[in-house]
Amino acid sequence: MRAAKIAKLAELHEQLLYRRAYPASAGQARQADDDLAHFPALVNDLRASGADLTPLEEYAVSGIAGSGMTAVFSYGVALHLSRRHGDDIRIAWDAWETPEALGRLLPALLPLAHEQALVEAHIPWERWLDAAAHGRAPLAWLLRAIARRWPDIHEAAARYDSLQLPLRWDFGASTATRTLMRLPVKSLFCHDGPLLTRHDAPLDQIPSAAPLPTRKLGKAAGEMILALARDTSAVRYRELHGFTWGDPASVHEIRPGRGVELFFSGVPPAHRLPVRGYYAMSIWKNGVPIGYFEGLTILERMDAGFNLYYTFRAGETAWLYAKILQACHQMLGTTCFVIDPYQLGHENDEAIESGAFWFYRKLGFRSVSPAIRQLTQREERRLAARRGARSSPAMLRRLVAEPMIYELPSSPAGDWDNFLLERALLRLAARPRVPRSLSRDELLHLGRP
């Protein structure tokens, strides 16, 4: 009975959150906020009744106020959580499967730890950390000690990440939760009419579309946006390089309309990729975080990663995606967008179930494989001939075996079809000397079969 009640509560939470992002009226948005504000108390009542709340920590629904989560986070995210949420974040000793890893690290931070580490088993490392932290916050002490011992941030990250340290985050009524996280908005956009579809924002019109309103944020505001992006990712068991190590001085606010705000940013030199440009975008709707985007660029080409959180996929997803690509074209000059097979469903059951392949196909993307393009055409004819027909999971898995690509009308057709960055990198790595720069033709040649 309690399990059914918890499932119903989680379902209600998602309905309210969707209603808050896509309200029919300002009154409906206010009511959704009022109802969501009661969730910490509702979850606490269930806890007091002895209910097992672990279903609220599952991947699809995690981040509900009043609940919590246990996860292994990277060094960058652990730093952020410890600094921003303090005592709400603690080491989950009971969930740590390899506490002996601390025995390989702690003696470098506490020389006296060698006394036991070198000769004894079953060492009480929890007590060692408590003693070093003087009974305060062991995680904060550990992070500070690692940073002092290894000033190079990449070395410090490698040392911390080797621990695979699980952290426990009890949310309470934190505004970092999905339930309560909001950006202030001057006015809500209310959906008192039909939702927009892909027909309302065709991709081929991006080059001729009016520029999206854009402004560069100050560094303090940029840091606030990145901190919120880290939080909203972490409560969902997610991390994004561009949020963890984002450059607060590079954040731009982009407003496509209809209550949507996009926050576009890069990364500082210490965290850039060797070859590709790196860009991230957090996506907000009426002040509610609804997803994120990651773009990796070479010249006019971008590997595009789009993730709209489960709750909001019934909204104006295609129109929103078109505006994101327009923002990338406007900010970076991107004209060729590539979707990795994993995003489409290759070894990714979630994407198969959501029909990701057809989402991109209907927007105008095509497979880079001639054989898959022929298979796609046959499947399209079959679906058109039978009303209500759907592609089977087996068929979808065949369709997503290779990347998909979309070229704006201003982009040369087919140039990037057979390009693989890994192939180009391996060929460059085999050379005695790696050139500092390559022409477009040289890069294309290296990445083709």
N, C-alpha and C positions, 0 to 999 in steps of 0.2 A: 504493500500500500504506500509506504513511504517512497519507494523507488518511483512509483507512478506519479506521486506528487512532485518529486524533484524533476522528473522529465517534463511535467506540465509547466512547472515554474520556469525551466530553461526555455521552453517553447514560447511562453508568454514574454519572457525577456527579449527574445529575438523579434517578436511581433512589435513590441513597444519601441525597440531601437530602430526598426525599419520605419515605423510611423513617425518617429522623431526626425529622421533624416528626410523622409518623403511625406510631409504632412499635407493633408487636404486643407488645413486652416491653421492659423496661429493658435487657436484654442486647442486643437488636437495636439499640437506640439507641446504646449504647456501641460496638458493632461498627461502626455507620455512622460515628460520629465518628472512630474509629480509622482506618477506610478513607479518610475524607475528609482526614485529617491528612497522608496520604501524597501528596496531589495536587501540592503544590509541587515535590516531588522528581520525580514522574512527568512533569510538564510540563517541568521542566528537562532531564530525560533526552531528551525529544523535541526540545527546542531544541538540545541538544548534538549530536543526530544529524543536524541540518540540516533538520528538518521545518519546514514553513511553518505557523506557529501562528495565522495570521489568522482561520481558522475559529472559533477560541475567542474572538474579539473580536466576533463577530456578535451582533446585537440579542437573539436568543432565548437565547443561552447565556453572554453576557458576565458577567464577575465571578468566574471560576474562579481559585482561588489558583495562583500561578506564572505566570499569563498577564498581560495588561495591556490597555489601551484608549487610544484617542486620540479626544478629543471637544472640542467647543466648549461650555463651560459659562458660565452667567451669572455676573455679578460676585459675587453672594452665595455661590454654590456654589464659585467659584474662591477666595474668601476663606477659606471653610471648609476646602477641601482643602489650601490652602497652609499654613494654621495647624495643621491636624491631622496632615497627612502629610508636610510639609516637603519634603525632597529627593526623595521618591518621585514628586513632581509637578514636571514641567518643561514648558517651552514646546516644542511640537513644530514647530520651524522648518521642517522638510522637508514638513510637511503644511499649512502656512499658505499659502492661495491669494491672500491680499491683504495681504502684509506692508507695502505702501505706506501702509496705514491708520495704521501707527505713525508715519509721517512727519507726519501731520496732528495727532497727539497729543503726541508726545515733546517738541517744542520748548516746549510749555507747562510741561513738567516739567524739561527741561534746556535753558536758553536757548541754549547754545552749539550745540545741534543745528540751530538756524536757519541756521547757516553753510552747511550742506550741503542742508538740506531745501528752501530757497528756490530753489536754483540748479542742483542736481545730480540725476542719476538713478542708480538702482541703488546706493543708499546702504546700507552694511553695518549695518543697525539692530541686528543681533545683537551686534555688537561694541560699539555704543553702550550697550546694556543691560548687557552684561558689565562695561564700564568703570564705569558708574554704580553697579553692585552690588558693585564691587571683587572681581569674580570669584566671588562667592558664589551667591546664589539670585536670578537676574534677575526671576523671577515675583514673589517676595515683595517685592523692591524696587519693582517696578512698581505692585503693589497698594497699598503704603504711600504711594508718591508720589502716586497718584491720590487717595487718601483725604485727604492733606494739602492738595493743590491744590484739591479740591472737597469741602469738609466736608459739604455736603448729600448724604446717602446716595443719593438718587434721581439727582442730577446725576452723582455718581461712578459709579453703576451705568450710566447712559446712556453716559458716556465710555468705560468699559471695554467694555461690550457692543458699541460701535461697531467695536471692533477685530476681532471674530469670531476671537478668538485660540484656536487649538487647543492643548490640553494633553495631555501624555502621562503616563499613570499606569501604572507597572510595579508590579504588586501584590506580587510575592514571596509571603511567607507572612503577609501582613497579615490581621488579624482583621476588616478592613472588607470582605473578600471574601464572596461568597455561600457559599463553601465553609466558612468558619470563623467567621462572625459568629454569636454566641450571646448571649442574655441568661441569667444564672443563674436556675435554677428550683428551687424547694424539692422538688418531686416531679413526675415525668413522668406524663402521662396516657397510658396504654397502650390501644391499640385491639385488645382481644382479642375483640371482637364486631362485629356489622355496623355500618357507618358510618350516621350519621344522615342523613336526607333532608329535603326541604321539608315532608313530612307531619309531621315531628317538631317543627316550629316555625312554625305558620301565622301569617301576618302579622296577621290580624284579632284575634288574642289578645294582641297587644302591649300595648294599654292596660290589660288586666287581669292581665298577668304580674307576678310578684314582681319587685321592683326588683333590678337587677344590682348586685353589690358594687362600690363605687366609693370611691376615696380620692384626695385631691389630693397631688401630689408637691411636695417642696421645690424651690426654684429650681435648685439644683445637679443634683438628680436629673432634673428636667425638661430641663435643658440637655443632659445625657448622652443622654437618650432622643431628643431632636431631632437631636443629632449622629449617632447611629446611624442614624436615619431618613434623614438627608442622605446618609450613606455608602451605605446599601443601595439608595437611589434612584440615586445617581451611578454605581455600578458597573453599573447596568442602562441607562445612557444616559437616565436620567429625572431630572426635577426637579419638585418640588411647592412652590408658593408657601408653603404652610403649614409645610413643613419648613425651607425656606431661610430664611424670616423668622419662624419660629414664636416664640411668647412662652413662654419657659421657666417663667414664673411661673403659667402657665395650664394646665399639663399634669395631666390626671387619668388614673389607672390604673383600668380597668374590667375586671372578670373575669367573663365569661359562663359559665366552666366548661370542662371537657374540654380543659384545657391551653392555652386561648386567653387572651391578654392584649391589650387594646385601649388605646392611649394617645391620648387625646383632647386637642386643644389648639386655641387660637385664635392670633391674631396681635396684636402691639402696635399702638397707634394709628397710628404712622407707616406701617404697611403694611396697614391695613384698606382695604377697598373702599368707594367713596363711598356705595353704596346697600345692598348685601347684606352680611349677616354672613358671616364666613369661618371654617370649621373644618376641621381635618384629623385623621386618625387613622392611626397605624401599627398593623399587625396582626401579632401574633406567635403562634406555635403551638409549645408545648414549647420555648420559647426561640429558635425559628427565625423570622426575618422572612418573612412569606408574602404580604404585600400592603399596600395602603393604601386610604384612603377620603377623599374631599373633599366637603364639604357647603357649599353657598351658600344662605343663608336670607333670605327675606322673610316676616315674620310667621310663620304656621304652615307655610309652603311651603319646601321644600328642593330645589334642584337637586343630585341625588345622583350622585357619580362613584365607582364601585367598581372596583378593579383587583386581582385575585388573580393573582400571578405564575404563569406557565405551569406550573411544576413541580407546583403544589399544586391544580390545578383538578379533579383526580380525587378530592379529599377531600370534606369536609362543607361544600361551598360554599353550598348553599341555607340550611342551618341557621346557618352563620356569618353570612350576609347578613341573616337575620332578626334575629340578635342585634345586629348593627351598627345596624339601623334602630331596634331597641328602645333602644339606647344614645342615639341621636339624640333619640328621643321623650322619654327620661328626662332628658337633660341640657338640652334646648332647648325641649321641648314641641312638637316637629315632628309634624304629623299628615298632611301631604301631601307625597309624594315624587315627583319628576319626573326622568325619564331622558332625556338629550339624544339626538337621533337618531344622532350620531356614536358614542356608546357602544353603540348597538344595531346599528350596521353601516352607517350612511349614510356613504359615502366612506371606509369602514374595513373592508378585506377580512378583517383578523384577527377582527373581531367577527362578520362573516358566517360565516366558517369555524367559529367556536366556537359558533354558534347562540345568540348573546346574546339575540336577540328571544324565543326560546322559554323561555330561562331566566327572564326577567322575566315573561313571559306566564303561565307555570305557577305563579308565585308570586302572581299575582292582578293584575298591572299590566294596563292597557288603553291603547290608543292614544287620543290626544285627538281624532283624526279619525273622524267617524262612518263615512266611506267605508272607512277602513282597518279599523275594527271589524267592518264587514260582511264585508270580505275575509278577516279573521282567522277569523271564524266559518265561512266556507265552507272555508277551508284546514283548520281543525280537524276538520270533518266528513269531508273527504277523507282526512286522515291516520288518523282513527278507523276508516274503512272498509277501509283497506288496511294490514295488519300489516307493520311494517318500513318503511313509506313515510316519506320525508323531504321537507322543503321544499327546492326548488331555490334556488340562489343568486339567480336572477332573481326568484323569488317573495319571498325574504327582503328583497331590495332594495326591493320595493314596500311591504312591511310596515313598514319602518323609516324611511319618509320623514318621519314626524312624531314628536314626543315621546310617551313613554308615561308614565302617571301611576298612582299608587296612593294612595288615601285611606283612612286608618284609619276605623273605624266612628264615631269621634267627630268627624270632619272633614266640613264641608258638601260635598255631592257636586256636582261639576261647576263649582265657582266658578273654578277656575284652568285649566280646559280650554283656553280660547282666549287666555290671557294670554301676552304676549311682553314680557320686560323691555326688549328693544331698542326696541320700539314705544313703551313708556312713557317711556323715557329721551329718545328723539328728540322726543316731544311736549313733554316738560318743557324740553328744550334750546331749543325754538323760542319759549318764553315769555320775555318781557322780564325777569321775575324768577322764580327758582326757589324755591318754598316750602321752608321748613325742615322741615316735616313734612306728611304726607298721611294721611288716614284710610284705612282698609282699602277702603272703597267707592270713594274717589277713585283709589286706586292701581289697583284692578281695572278701573275705567273707562278709565284711561289706557292700560292694557296690552291691552285688547280691541279687536277690529277696529271 
